[in-house]
Amino acid sequence: MKFMYFFDNNLKRYTMYGKRMLHPAETGSYQNGIRTVRQDDVNIWFYTKGAQTIAIDSGHLDFKDAEDAVKSIRIDPDSIRHVLLTHSDVDHCGGVDRTAKRKLFPNAQLYLGKGEEVYFDGNFCRMIKAGIPLMNPVRLDSYETVRDGDIFYCGDIKVQVIEVPGHTAGHVCYIIDDKVLFSGDCLAVNALGGYSLFDFFTQNPTLNKKSLIRLKEIIEDSSVEVVCTGHSGIWDYSPKIFAHIDESAKSSLRNPFDPTASKSIRG
Ligand SMILES: [Zn+2]
């Protein structure tokens, strides 16, 4: 297994234990036609309008009982025709990776930011830890690329793309039906508001902060009501969401980012 998948599936929960960094939403139904499945530390989001449901991100590679979890919120994974990927990290694309034993959404068209393709030719590393370059092992069979400002429809569902590079090279956020922002991993949010996501996981923290200033301006001028994050759950939109974007989120055993988060990402 590729190292970043091995880390994600086997080591991450130990390195994160007690730090209370991440606080995903529990599996279930929320406002504005939103549902989610929690896979330990990350959410797969779903948005439904009429008879159509789209997914935003796809969770971990071969996550235990992944299909049953989706069925538990009354969604048939085989019925998903569109998956909007915020970025190509293992915890967001694992469910649809070509190496998955069974893809979570086998009938879906995938959408991914054009800038994420730099990871796929194996020459651009995702991060360097202890001097070791770590490559992004995600590979997708087929996908459509999206760019900043793109607006398209999945059936009746309107999708607007905003490029927010920084966490990864081609990270994008999606505004759905002008009302819901799916922010992926640019923001970490706690009771005090939103911060630039933890530097440890972020390819270019300075660029992420710059992108967040622009995202804030776009959202302030929009009619967005709800923000769904990759690892900090779901929030009603208020200016607090962008209150601390000039700072990186930090967490430690002594000073946890979110004291209301559980100690274990499995808890
Ligand atoms: Zn993530």
Residues whose N, C-alpha, C, O or C-beta is under 5 A from the ligand:
A	BS01	ZN	D91 D185 G230
